[in-house]
C-alpha cells in the first residue's frame, strides 16, 4: 500500500507525555477527591480529551477540575520530550513529499502552548484538535474531519497512535492504523495493521 497522508497522534506517539499526563492527573485526583490512584488505574484515561476523562472519573465540577489538571500538567511539563528519532523521521517523511497530519485530543490552545509541538508546526499540513469535531476519539469523527479538510481518501491515509482510542478512531473511518508501542506493552487487544516500536519501524512501513 502506498500512503499519501501520514497522520499522527501526539501524546504517547510523538511526545513522551505519559509521565506528565498521568502524574498530573494523579495529583488532581488526590487534590480534589482525596483519593490515591495508581498509575495503572489512571492509564485508561490517557488518550481521551481531558473533559471526557474528568467525567469518567466522577468529578462534579468539570470545568474547575480541568483547570486544576491543566495547572498540574504545566507544572510537570518539563518532563515532556520527543521520543528518540521523531525529529529526523518527520523531516524524512516531509522531504519525500508525503502529507503530514495530526489528529489529537488536545485543544488547540493546549497544542500551541507546547514548545515541543511548535517546532514542528511548519511540517504539518493539517491539524485536527478537540474542538474541530463534534465527537472525539474513540469515535471516528475526528478522522472524518481530517478526510473532509484534506480531501484525502481513506485508503491513502495511515494513522499512527498508541492507544485503543486511536485505533477505534482510525478503524471506524476505514483508515489503516499503526500502533506505536515505545514501551513494548504488547497491547494484543488492538488489531492494528502494523505494530511498531520506534521511528525507524515507521519509515520501513513507508519504504523510506
Backbone bond lengths (Angstrom), bond angles and torsions (degrees), N, CA, C in turn:
res aa  C-N    CA-C-N  psi(-1)  N-CA   C-N-CA  omega(-1)  CA-C   N-CA-C  phi
1 X - - - 1.464 - - 1.524 109.91 -
2 X 1.331 116.60 131.41 1.459 121.32 179.41 1.527 108.61 -104.34
3 X 1.313 116.52 107.63 1.461 121.34 -178.02 1.529 111.02 -87.11
4 X 1.333 115.50 145.66 1.457 121.34 177.28 1.527 111.79 -109.02
5 X 1.323 116.19 -27.45 1.466 121.47 -179.08 1.531 109.03 -118.17
6 X 1.328 116.10 121.06 1.464 121.62 178.07 1.526 106.62 -111.04
7 X 1.336 115.10 113.30 1.462 121.54 -171.26 1.526 109.38 -113.33
8 X 1.310 116.10 134.49 1.462 120.98 -176.47 1.524 111.93 -119.38
9 X 1.322 115.10 143.10 1.456 123.01 159.21 1.536 105.14 -75.26
10 X 1.319 117.67 168.11 1.468 119.79 179.99 1.528 112.45 -106.63
11 X 1.336 115.91 -64.80 1.463 120.17 -172.36 1.518 111.66 -71.87
12 X 1.336 115.54 120.27 1.452 121.06 -177.64 1.516 112.92 85.48
13 X 1.336 115.97 -4.39 1.470 120.67 -178.87 1.525 110.80 -115.76
14 X 1.332 116.79 -58.87 1.458 121.30 175.00 1.523 111.11 -95.58
15 X 1.334 115.05 -37.65 1.459 120.35 -178.56 1.522 110.95 -114.78
16 X 1.320 115.44 139.15 1.457 121.15 175.23 1.529 107.62 -83.71
17 X 1.326 115.33 86.53 1.467 121.71 -178.16 1.524 111.93 -108.05
18 X 1.320 116.44 4.73 1.462 119.36 -173.52 1.526 112.34 -59.07
19 X 1.329 116.00 -47.08 1.463 119.37 -177.43 1.527 110.46 -63.91
20 X 1.332 116.84 -44.69 1.460 120.68 -179.88 1.524 111.57 -65.14
21 X 1.345 116.50 -46.16 1.459 120.75 -177.51 1.509 113.12 -63.90
22 X 1.322 116.11 -47.09 1.461 119.31 -175.39 1.528 111.65 -76.88
23 X 1.340 117.01 -38.72 1.466 118.86 178.75 1.522 111.31 -66.17
24 X 1.342 116.90 -36.64 1.465 119.51 179.11 1.531 110.26 -69.67
25 X 1.332 117.40 -35.26 1.460 120.36 176.45 1.526 110.43 -69.58
26 X 1.306 116.48 -39.30 1.472 121.25 177.87 1.533 109.94 -58.69
27 X 1.334 115.72 -44.94 1.471 120.44 179.32 1.533 110.47 -65.49
28 X 1.339 116.86 -39.20 1.460 121.04 -179.45 1.524 110.82 -64.58
29 X 1.320 116.57 -44.51 1.468 120.63 178.40 1.524 110.24 -59.60
30 X 1.330 116.28 -42.87 1.466 119.49 -179.31 1.529 111.13 -69.12
31 X 1.352 115.98 -42.80 1.470 119.70 -178.18 1.525 112.07 -63.01
32 X 1.331 116.64 -39.64 1.464 120.85 -173.33 1.525 112.59 -91.98
33 X 1.326 116.34 -42.67 1.468 120.72 -174.71 1.529 113.49 -103.12
34 X 1.346 116.10 -12.16 1.456 119.48 -176.50 1.512 112.14 66.75
35 X 1.325 116.29 28.16 1.463 121.80 -173.30 1.530 110.31 -117.58
36 X 1.314 116.06 134.07 1.466 121.27 176.08 1.530 109.25 -91.30
37 X 1.331 116.56 125.82 1.461 121.25 175.28 1.520 108.87 -125.58
38 X 1.316 116.57 140.62 1.460 120.49 -179.84 1.522 110.00 -76.10
39 X 1.329 116.02 162.79 1.458 120.59 178.40 1.523 110.63 -62.86
40 X 1.325 117.29 -36.08 1.466 120.67 178.06 1.529 111.07 -64.38
41 X 1.327 116.69 -37.92 1.465 120.27 178.79 1.526 111.52 -68.21
42 X 1.316 116.33 -30.52 1.463 120.76 -176.76 1.527 112.97 -87.90
43 X 1.317 117.63 -17.51 1.466 120.81 -175.18 1.530 113.37 -56.08
44 X 1.350 120.18 -38.19 1.474 119.81 -179.71 1.527 114.46 -61.18
45 X 1.342 117.23 -15.75 1.456 120.40 -179.71 1.523 111.64 -93.75
46 X 1.325 115.94 5.08 1.460 122.80 179.86 1.530 107.38 -95.26
47 X 1.343 116.95 117.36 1.460 119.46 179.48 1.519 113.78 118.58
48 X 1.344 116.88 -9.36 1.455 120.59 173.30 1.524 107.88 -110.12
49 X 1.335 117.36 170.31 1.464 119.47 -179.40 1.526 110.19 -64.33
50 X 1.321 115.28 151.82 1.473 119.63 179.90 1.531 110.62 -62.62
51 X 1.338 117.08 -34.16 1.467 119.48 -179.80 1.525 111.36 -65.64
52 X 1.344 117.24 -37.36 1.460 120.76 176.84 1.526 111.15 -70.06
53 X 1.325 116.08 -40.03 1.466 120.67 -177.89 1.530 111.56 -61.97
54 X 1.338 116.71 -43.89 1.466 118.60 -177.07 1.529 111.03 -68.32
55 X 1.337 117.00 -30.67 1.470 120.05 176.36 1.524 110.11 -68.21
56 X 1.346 115.98 -46.88 1.464 120.48 -179.03 1.527 111.71 -62.38
57 X 1.335 116.37 -30.02 1.463 120.32 -179.78 1.528 112.45 -82.82
58 X 1.328 117.46 -5.62 1.458 120.71 173.48 1.515 116.17 86.65
59 X 1.353 117.66 18.28 1.462 118.98 176.90 1.531 109.46 -70.82
60 X 1.324 116.43 141.80 1.463 120.30 -178.21 1.527 112.31 -81.15
61 X 1.317 117.49 -50.05 1.467 120.92 -178.56 1.526 109.03 -96.98
62 X 1.312 115.07 89.15 1.458 121.76 -172.25 1.532 112.48 -58.49
63 X 1.321 117.47 -47.04 1.466 120.71 -174.93 1.524 112.03 -65.24
64 X 1.327 116.41 -40.00 1.466 120.38 179.60 1.526 109.98 -65.31
65 X 1.337 116.06 -43.61 1.469 120.14 -178.39 1.523 110.84 -67.30
66 X 1.319 116.92 -38.84 1.468 119.42 176.97 1.525 110.59 -59.11
67 X 1.338 116.42 -40.59 1.468 120.98 179.50 1.530 110.50 -65.22
68 X 1.330 116.62 -43.57 1.467 120.59 179.01 1.525 110.44 -63.12
69 X 1.329 115.74 -43.56 1.464 120.11 179.74 1.528 110.58 -62.14
70 X 1.333 117.47 -42.94 1.465 120.90 179.32 1.524 110.53 -62.97
71 X 1.341 117.12 -39.78 1.469 120.38 178.08 1.524 110.29 -64.29
72 X 1.336 117.02 -42.58 1.459 120.56 177.91 1.524 111.20 -65.40
73 X 1.330 115.18 -38.73 1.471 120.20 178.96 1.533 110.11 -62.35
74 X 1.331 116.32 -46.84 1.469 119.90 -178.61 1.529 111.41 -63.95
75 X 1.338 116.75 -33.91 1.462 119.45 -179.92 1.531 111.95 -67.97
76 X 1.346 116.33 -20.46 1.468 121.46 179.15 1.525 112.70 -109.37
77 X 1.324 116.52 9.02 1.467 120.07 -173.85 1.524 113.23 -65.86
78 X 1.319 116.94 -18.43 1.468 119.96 178.23 1.529 111.81 -63.31
79 X 1.324 117.01 -16.23 1.460 120.73 179.59 1.535 112.54 -81.15
80 X 1.344 116.73 -14.16 1.466 120.86 -176.07 1.523 110.59 -75.95
81 X 1.329 115.32 137.00 1.462 119.88 174.15 1.531 109.37 -154.60
82 X 1.336 116.67 154.21 1.462 119.34 177.20 1.529 110.13 -65.82
83 X 1.324 115.73 147.87 1.455 119.02 173.39 1.532 109.50 -67.27
84 X 1.313 115.72 156.44 1.471 121.74 -177.04 1.523 110.78 -59.04
85 X 1.326 115.42 128.68 1.458 120.85 173.84 1.512 115.53 88.55
86 X 1.340 118.08 -4.05 1.465 120.46 -175.96 1.525 111.85 -65.30
87 X 1.325 117.91 -43.20 1.469 120.97 179.96 1.532 111.35 -56.22
88 X 1.313 116.66 -51.32 1.466 121.05 -179.00 1.523 111.19 -65.19
89 X 1.336 117.01 -37.64 1.462 120.96 -179.87 1.527 110.88 -62.35
90 X 1.335 117.30 -47.80 1.457 120.95 -179.24 1.523 111.46 -63.49
91 X 1.332 116.54 -41.70 1.465 120.59 177.59 1.525 110.94 -60.58
92 X 1.315 116.80 -42.81 1.466 121.06 -178.52 1.534 111.23 -65.05
93 X 1.327 116.00 -45.01 1.468 120.20 179.81 1.530 110.17 -61.13
94 X 1.320 116.59 -43.61 1.466 121.22 -179.35 1.526 110.85 -64.62
95 X 1.319 117.19 -42.90 1.464 121.14 -178.27 1.527 111.89 -65.91
96 X 1.328 116.72 -23.67 1.463 120.60 178.02 1.528 112.08 -80.51
97 X 1.335 116.20 -0.81 1.456 120.15 175.81 1.512 114.91 85.49
98 X 1.334 117.40 11.18 1.463 120.87 177.66 1.529 109.93 -82.09
99 X 1.324 115.93 154.32 1.461 121.36 179.01 1.527 108.67 -86.71
100 X 1.327 115.61 130.54 1.466 120.74 179.20 1.523 110.32 -104.59
101 X 1.335 115.41 135.21 1.449 120.34 178.99 1.510 112.36 -135.49
102 X 1.321 115.16 164.81 1.467 122.74 176.20 1.528 108.43 -131.06
103 X 1.316 116.30 135.54 1.467 121.99 166.01 1.520 106.21 -127.56
104 X 1.327 116.39 115.08 1.456 121.36 -174.59 1.517 111.17 -132.11
105 X 1.325 116.52 154.32 1.462 121.96 174.02 1.519 111.53 -84.54
106 X 1.316 116.89 -3.65 1.464 119.49 176.76 1.527 109.80 -71.80
107 X 1.342 115.92 153.64 1.452 120.15 169.36 1.528 107.98 -76.29
108 X 1.329 116.27 164.50 1.469 119.03 179.22 1.529 110.67 -64.47
109 X 1.318 116.44 -35.68 1.464 119.86 178.26 1.530 110.28 -62.91
110 X 1.328 116.82 -43.76 1.464 120.57 178.28 1.521 110.68 -63.14
111 X 1.328 115.58 -33.04 1.464 120.25 -178.36 1.522 111.75 -71.23
112 X 1.322 116.44 -51.11 1.463 119.46 -173.58 1.526 112.81 -72.73
113 X 1.339 116.70 -16.87 1.470 119.14 178.58 1.530 111.91 -83.05
114 X 1.323 116.64 -7.00 1.466 121.24 -177.52 1.526 109.53 -93.24
115 X 1.318 116.60 111.81 1.458 120.99 -177.15 1.522 112.51 -64.31
116 X 1.333 117.21 -28.20 1.465 119.86 177.97 1.523 111.05 -63.45
117 X 1.337 116.67 -39.88 1.452 121.01 179.90 1.520 111.27 -76.94
118 X 1.312 116.72 -36.79 1.459 121.33 -176.39 1.528 111.58 -55.76
119 X 1.305 117.65 -34.45 1.465 120.12 -178.27 1.520 112.39 -70.47
120 X 1.339 116.86 -13.81 1.468 121.04 179.88 1.520 113.03 -103.80
121 X 1.325 118.50 -3.59 1.464 120.95 -172.76 1.527 112.96 -52.44
122 X 1.322 116.82 -41.20 1.462 120.19 -175.82 1.530 112.69 -67.11
123 X 1.327 117.31 -16.23 1.465 120.54 -178.07 1.529 112.03 -85.15
124 X 1.338 117.12 -24.53 1.459 120.39 -172.69 1.524 112.16 -95.95
125 X 1.332 114.79 131.56 1.456 121.59 -178.48 1.529 112.60 -86.09
126 X 1.334 116.26 -34.77 1.465 120.98 -177.78 1.525 109.08 -138.25
127 X 1.359 115.39 133.91 1.459 120.61 179.50 1.532 108.90 -131.06
128 X 1.326 116.13 120.99 1.457 121.99 178.13 1.525 108.54 -108.56
129 X 1.349 115.93 117.43 1.461 122.04 179.40 1.526 109.94 -107.32
130 X 1.323 116.38 178.97 1.465 121.96 -173.76 1.527 112.49 -56.46
131 X 1.354 117.34 -40.12 1.458 119.34 -175.42 1.526 113.59 -79.90
132 X 1.324 117.67 -2.68 1.460 120.92 -177.53 1.527 113.55 -84.99
133 X 1.320 117.94 -9.01 1.464 120.70 179.12 1.528 109.02 -137.21
134 X 1.338 116.03 150.75 1.462 120.53 -178.81 1.525 111.35 -68.81
135 X 1.327 115.81 -39.30 1.455 120.96 177.85 1.521 108.88 -110.27
136 X 1.331 116.89 164.67 1.453 121.20 -174.62 1.524 110.78 -128.47
137 X 1.323 115.33 169.35 1.464 118.93 175.54 1.535 109.06 -50.38
138 X 1.306 117.20 137.36 1.467 130.06 13.44 1.522 115.41 -86.47
139 X 1.340 118.56 3.15 1.454 120.80 176.66 1.540 109.26 -64.77
140 X 1.335 118.67 147.67 1.466 121.10 -179.67 1.524 114.30 -76.87
141 X 1.334 117.61 -2.25 1.461 120.73 -175.97 1.537 113.90 -52.45
142 X 1.349 119.97 -43.33 1.465 118.78 177.94 1.534 112.82 -61.18
143 X 1.332 117.04 -35.90 1.458 119.64 178.52 1.530 110.71 -70.34
144 X 1.327 117.08 -39.66 1.465 119.84 176.20 1.528 110.30 -61.78
145 X 1.322 116.42 -37.21 1.463 120.71 177.58 1.524 110.59 -64.24
146 X 1.331 115.86 -40.60 1.464 119.38 177.15 1.527 110.64 -61.77
147 X 1.328 116.86 -46.89 1.464 121.19 -179.22 1.525 110.51 -61.01
148 X 1.327 116.43 -39.26 1.453 120.69 179.73 1.527 111.50 -66.25
149 X 1.324 116.92 -46.94 1.466 120.77 -177.60 1.518 112.66 -68.48
150 X 1.317 116.49 -38.29 1.470 120.70 -175.62 1.525 113.30 -87.18
151 X 1.337 116.30 -21.40 1.453 119.49 -175.42 1.514 112.91 76.75
152 X 1.327 116.69 11.73 1.466 121.15 -177.88 1.520 111.13 -79.29
153 X 1.326 115.94 153.47 1.455 121.63 171.26 1.522 108.43 -90.51
154 X 1.324 117.18 149.31 1.463 121.32 -177.08 1.521 111.77 -55.95
155 X 1.331 116.82 -40.57 1.462 120.28 -176.67 1.532 113.03 -71.24
156 X 1.324 116.95 -9.89 1.464 120.62 178.06 1.525 112.19 -89.99
157 X 1.341 116.19 -6.13 1.463 120.57 -170.41 1.528 113.00 -110.70
158 X 1.319 114.34 147.76 1.465 122.23 170.22 1.522 106.89 -128.13
159 X 1.341 115.75 125.11 1.460 120.40 177.48 1.522 108.86 -105.08
160 X 1.326 116.07 133.18 1.463 121.95 -177.32 1.528 108.81 -118.42
161 X 1.340 115.81 121.49 1.451 120.73 -179.18 1.516 110.79 -150.10
162 X 1.336 115.88 -177.24 1.469 119.45 -172.75 1.520 114.27 -124.45
163 X 1.336 118.74 3.53 1.462 119.64 -176.71 1.531 111.58 -133.32
164 X 1.317 114.86 167.91 1.463 121.43 176.27 1.520 110.26 -64.59
165 X 1.332 117.54 -27.98 1.459 121.05 178.19 1.530 110.18 -65.34
166 X 1.330 116.56 -40.62 1.460 120.87 177.57 1.525 110.94 -64.57
167 X 1.330 115.15 -43.50 1.468 120.11 179.67 1.526 111.07 -60.90
168 X 1.325 117.27 -47.83 1.463 120.36 -177.60 1.530 111.64 -64.15
169 X 1.314 116.60 -38.03 1.461 121.23 176.81 1.523 110.59 -61.65
170 X 1.311 116.14 -45.58 1.461 122.53 -178.97 1.523 111.81 -69.48
171 X 1.313 115.26 -50.39 1.462 121.08 -176.12 1.533 111.72 -63.53
172 X 1.315 116.32 -36.83 1.455 120.35 -179.60 1.509 113.47 -65.28
173 X 1.327 116.36 -20.58 1.461 121.11 178.84 1.531 111.93 -102.53
174 X 1.333 116.11 4.21 1.457 120.15 178.75 1.514 114.43 76.20
175 X 1.335 115.99 24.61 1.473 121.70 -179.11 1.522 109.38 -103.74
176 X 1.313 117.22 135.86 1.466 122.03 178.16 1.527 110.08 -62.01
177 X 1.342 115.31 146.13 1.463 120.41 -175.56 1.514 111.10 -127.31
178 X 1.330 115.49 136.06 1.466 122.55 173.08 1.524 108.18 -114.82
179 X 1.317 116.31 122.07 1.463 121.85 177.71 1.522 108.93 -87.55
180 X 1.329 115.91 120.23 1.459 119.95 175.91 1.519 108.16 -95.50
181 X 1.309 116.13 116.80 1.470 122.53 -173.98 1.524 108.70 -116.90
182 X 1.334 115.68 73.84 1.465 121.33 -176.97 1.531 111.81 -58.54
183 X 1.309 116.96 -34.01 1.468 121.49 -174.10 1.523 113.56 -96.95
184 X 1.335 116.34 7.01 1.475 121.15 179.44 1.536 110.91 53.80
185 X 1.343 115.72 51.44 1.465 119.71 179.66 1.528 112.61 -79.13
186 X 1.350 115.67 -13.18 1.474 120.26 -179.04 1.528 111.37 54.09
187 X 1.334 115.97 60.93 1.458 121.48 -178.74 1.535 109.46 -79.28
188 X 1.305 115.16 80.60 1.465 121.11 -172.66 1.526 113.12 -71.91
189 X 1.336 117.52 -10.10 1.463 120.24 179.33 1.527 112.15 -83.08
190 X 1.327 117.08 -2.59 1.458 121.22 -179.35 1.530 108.86 -104.84
191 X 1.321 115.68 115.43 1.466 120.99 -174.95 1.532 111.53 -86.82
192 X 1.328 115.13 56.50 1.463 120.12 -178.88 1.526 111.15 -69.47
193 X 1.334 115.31 149.72 1.467 119.14 175.79 1.524 109.69 -68.28
194 X 1.323 115.99 -35.73 1.466 121.53 178.97 1.531 109.04 -130.21
195 X 1.324 116.04 146.72 1.461 121.93 170.55 1.522 107.25 -124.29
196 X 1.325 115.57 122.43 1.460 120.82 -176.31 1.523 109.52 -126.40
197 X 1.320 115.63 156.70 1.466 119.97 -176.56 1.520 114.18 -122.31
198 X 1.327 117.02 -2.24 1.462 120.07 -179.64 1.527 109.87 -163.14
199 X 1.321 116.18 175.04 1.466 120.86 -176.14 1.530 111.77 -67.59
200 X 1.314 117.96 -33.31 1.469 120.28 178.43 1.530 111.45 -63.73
201 X 1.333 116.58 -35.22 1.468 119.97 177.66 1.529 110.85 -61.56
202 X 1.319 116.12 -38.28 1.462 120.14 179.36 1.530 110.43 -66.43
203 X 1.307 116.79 -43.39 1.464 120.45 177.97 1.522 111.13 -62.58
204 X 1.326 116.45 -35.24 1.476 119.86 178.63 1.519 111.56 -65.61
205 X 1.342 117.04 -40.08 1.458 120.42 176.85 1.538 110.34 -57.89
206 X 1.317 115.56 -38.25 1.464 121.39 -176.47 1.531 112.33 -85.10
207 X 1.335 115.92 -2.69 1.462 119.87 -179.90 1.504 113.22 71.53
208 X 1.357 116.74 30.73 1.469 120.90 -178.11 1.524 111.86 -108.45
